[in-house]
């Protein structure tokens, strides 16, 4: 038989999860094509940068923020004091040091990484995962959740945060798909307006 995520969570093999999607209604990009919508609505959106940075700063424990583009990570690194920012150009030693912080740090730590670096085969023990990179592919959404569902001595639950983009039909369609995938995997999902 095939064991579902929900079954593995009930058995304590995987951490429990709470998934919150925050509604994003700025900027209005209804007529933009997909790549331009990603650039203007995510990578270069000062509104989204502000929301993600405020969300990251209020978390406790080890937090991983995933971004799609370097520009987005650069902006967030400036807005979140002390954040660890790792990207493709960083050497293996730097990447490994950041991964170690996401495994063992005792205080609050925020790491920002491009999605590609933390896509597969990464073993970290995070309390909070903020997906600021969007996406719609089922295997990628499941892999993203896999980054946070590993249990640890100081962790039994993952707080997963994502965004429902109402600013563009492509981005909204992808948001809807992520919610559907997470629900199908047995994760509780709440969609709400920004309340922080």
Secondary structure, DSSP 8 states (H G I E B T S, - for coil): ----HHHHHHTTSB-EEEEEEEEE--S--TT--HHHHHIIIIIT-HHHHHHHHHHHHT--SEEEEEESSHHHHHHHHHHSTT-EEE-TTS-HHHHHHHHHHHHH-SS-EEEEEETTTTSSS-----SEEEE-S----HHHHHHHHHHH-B-BTTBSEEEEEEEEE-S-HHHHHHHHHHHHHHHHTT-EEEEE----
